[in-house]
Amino acid sequence: MILRCLCAVLLCLAPLAGLAAQAPDELVLEGENIITVTIAGQPVRLEVSAESFGQPVLNPDTVQRLWLIPETRRGWRFGPVVVEGVGTTAPVDFGTGAGPVPLALSWSDHPASARADGTIGVHHLPYERVRFVLRPPAPAETVQRFPLKRADDGNSRLGTEVTIGKRRLMMIFTPHRRENLVTAPTANFIATHQEGGFAQGTEGIAVMQFGVQRPTRIMRIAHPIELGDLLVDRFAVRIEDYGEPSRVGEIGENDPRFEKGRILVSRRKGRGRPDLLTRIGGDQIRHCSAITYDLGAAEIRLSCTAPPAE
């Protein structure tokens, strides 16, 4: 009798144990997109960004507070600018009930976040879905679905891919940035396939991780890249990073490539080794209210109204 009762109790507990082992359903982020985790037994506020790649990065004053001891060296390169750093592994508890897990962390002498104690990417979060609320939903929104691609080149990140020529171009949604952003070699690649050129008087600055600033110019392309219902037709090009955008050229006055209805075939050949990475900024998705990363279904969903007329 006692044995039968014990078996019944274990059978009842088994489904609960299975649920406890599963990832929590959804994390909803809005505003400053900050979560609180526990690292080495202390609360730490981390800014979640879909642009964040690789390991979570802590601010130096947070590292001092946690008494973390560096075990490895690492660095971050932004064209010719290199930020030196170090890293270690520490127990991190996300507060989901699963308890602490060992996680590789890194830091440098420069703060990673001005709003929190550090930054973390979506790919490190223990949730089935992570949803970024960008603005209140509007009537008649539709949901666009994109296959989620995880790039694991030593700096894990999440995005989706489109085919340009014979290559796959990875696109990462970065709504906290205004403009779409690419490096010089990727600008060459896009320009030679989609007829791109620099617009006059569009010099700017892109602020990267750790506050690193890189000069940019705006490149327009005559043949927009189709990403679902989005037509991506301009990029801020990091003109001094990993090469020069020598294949882009300039847009002249009354440039025939940008006449509506005109069909041109580019005869330029791409050169160099592009990183094939594009950041899709907030101006491109200003008509969208939310981005959902469904890690379980390997899908990125955009909730949007119709794109605004140019």
N, C-alpha and C positions, 0 to 999 in steps of 0.2 A: 504493500500500500504506500509506504513512504517512498519507495523507488518510483512508483508511478506518478506520485505528486511532484517529485523532483524533476522527472522528465518533462512533465507538463509545464512547470515553471521555466525550464530551459528552452522549451519550444516557444514560449511566449516572449522570452528575452531575446531570442535569436534575431527576429526581424528588427528589434530595436537596436541591436548591436550593428546590424547591417546598415541601418539608417545613420547611425553615429559615424560610420566609416565613410559615408558618402560626403561629397562636397556640399556646402550649403547652397541653397537655390540661387539667390541673387543679391548683389550689392548695388545699391542705387547711390549715385554720386551727383551732387550739384553744388554750385557755388565754387568754393576753393578746392573741392575734391580731395578732402583730407580725411584719412582714417587714423585711428589710434591703435597701435599694436604694443606688445610688451617685448622688449629686447633686454636680455640679461636681467629680467625681473623688474625692469623700470618701464613706465609708459613713454612711448615715442610717437609723435605725430608725423605721418608720412603723406606727402602730396602724391596722389596717383595721377599718372599721365600715360596716355597711349603712346606718346613719343619716347618715353623713358625706355632705354634698352640696357641689356646686360643686367648686372647686379644692382640691387637697391644701393643708393648712395646717400650717406649721412653727412650732415654738416659737421665741421671740426669741433665746435663747442659741444655738440651732442656726443661725439666720440669721447671727449674728455669726461663728460658727465657719467657715461657708461663704463669708463675705465677699460675700453677695448684695447687689446694689444695687437699691433699689426703682425701678420704672419707672412704676407705675400706683397709683392710690388706689382703695380699696374699703372696704366696711363690712359689718357683719352686724347685723341688727335682730332683737331679741327683744321684741316689743311696744314699749313706750316706751324700752327700753334699746337703745342703739346702740353697738357696738364698732367703733372706727375701725381701719383697717388699710391695708396696701399690698401690692403684688405685683410679680412679675417672671417672666421665662421663663428656665428653666435646663435643661441636659441631664440627663436622668434615665435611669439604666440599671437595669432590673429583674432583671438577671442571667439572662435567658432565652436569651442568645446572639444576640439581635437587635441589640444595641448600644444606645447612648443615643439617646433621642428628646427633642425639645424639649417641655417641659411647663410650663404656667402654674402658679405657686406663689404662695401668699399667707401673710401673717402679721400679727400685731398685737403690742401690748406685753404681752398676756396669753398664757400657755402654752395650747396647743391640746390637749396630752396630758400627763398626770402619769406615764405609764408608758413613753413613747417620745419620740422627737424631733419628732413631729408626727402628723397623722392623714391618712388617705386613704380615699376611697370605693371600693366595689367597681367602680363604673363606669369607673375609671381603670386597672384592672389588666389586663394583657395575657394573659389566660387564657380558654380556652373555658368553664371551669367554676370557680367558687369555692365551696368547701364549708366551712361553719362547724360544727365539732363541738361540741355543747352539753353532752352527757353520754354515758356509755356506752349503746350501743343495747340495747333490751329485746326479749324474745321477742315474736313476733306483731306486729311493727310493720308499718304500711302506709305507702305513699307518696302524699301528696296533691300534686297538680300545679296550679299557678296560672299564668296568662299573665303574663309579665314585661312591665311597663310602664316605659319610660324617660321621665321628665319632663324636658324641656329648656326650662325657663323662665328660663334664665340661671343656675340652680343645679341642675345635673343630679343626679338621684337615681333609685334603682330601687325598684320596689314592684309591687303588683298592684292591680286595681280591682274594686269591687263597685258595683252600681247601687242608689242610694237615691232614691226618688221618680223624678225625671227627670234626676238628675245622677249623675256617676261619682265615687265616693269612693276616693281612692288610699290604700292601706294599705302601710306600710313596717314590716318586721319589725325590732325593736330589742330583742333578748333581754337586753342588758345593763341595760335599764330594767325595773323591776318592773311598772309600770302602763301601760295604754294611754293615750296622751296626745293631746289636741286643743287647739286655740285656742278662744277664746270664740265667734267667729262660726261655726266648724264645730260647736261644741256646740249653738248655737241651731238650726242646720240639722238635726242629728241628732235633737235633742229634739222638733222639730216634726213629724218623720216617724215616729219610733219611740217616742214618748211617754216622754220623759226627764225626770228630776228629780234635784235634789241630795239626797244622803243627809246627815243631820245628823251633825256631829262628824267630818267627813272632811277637814278642812283639812290641806294638806301643802305641800311645796316640790318643784318640778322643777328639777334642775340641768341647764342647757343648755351649749352649747359655750362655752369660755373661762371656765367656772365661773359663768356668769350664773345667778342663782336667780330663779325665778318662782313666785308663789303659786298653789296649785291647790285644787280641791274635787272630790270624786268624784261623777260623774253616773251614775245607773243608768238603763237604758232598759227599758221594759216589753216591747218587741218586739225581741229580740236580732237583731243583724245576722249573717247566715249567711255565713261565709267558709270554703267547703268544709265540713269537719266541725266547724269552730270556731263557737261561738256567742258572739259578742262582745256583752256586755251591760253593760259599765261602762267609764268613761273618767275619767282625771284631766284636769280642764279648767283650762287656764291662764286664770284668771278676769279678768285685767287686760290681756290681750294682744290688740291689734287690735280692741278693742270690749269690750262687756260681755255676759255670758250672760243677758240679760234674758228670753229666751224659754224658759229651762230650768225655772224654778220650783223649788219645794221638794217633797220627798216627805213627806207627812203620815203620822201614825200610822194603820195599817190602810188605807193608800192602795189604793183598789180597782183602780188600774191594774196593780198587781203581784200580784193574786190569780191563782193558777194556773188556767188554763183560761178566763179571762175575755178576751173579745175587745172591744177598743176601737178606734175610728177617730179619729185626731187631727183636730181642726178648726182647729188653729192654723196660721197661715201663716208661713213662714220669712221672715226679713228679713236685710238686710245682704249682704255678699259673702264667703262662707266660702272659706277656702283649700282646702277639700275634701281635707285631708291628715290622716291618722291614723297614729300610731305604735303598733304592736302590741307590747306588752311581754312580758317573760319569764314573768309569771304566766299569761298567756293560752296560752303554748306550753310550759308546764313538763312536759308529757307527751311532748315531741318531743326527739329526740336529735341532729338535724342539720338545717341549712338549706342547700340547694344552689342557687346562682344559675347556671343554665345559659345563658350569654350567646349561645352558638351556636344553641340551640334556642329562645331567648326564653322561658324557663320558670323558675319558682321551684318547688323541690320541698321539702316538709316530710316528714321521716321520723318517724312518731309512733305511739304506742300509742293505745288508745281514750281519749278525753277523760275526766278524772276526774269523778266525780259531785260535784255541788255540795252 
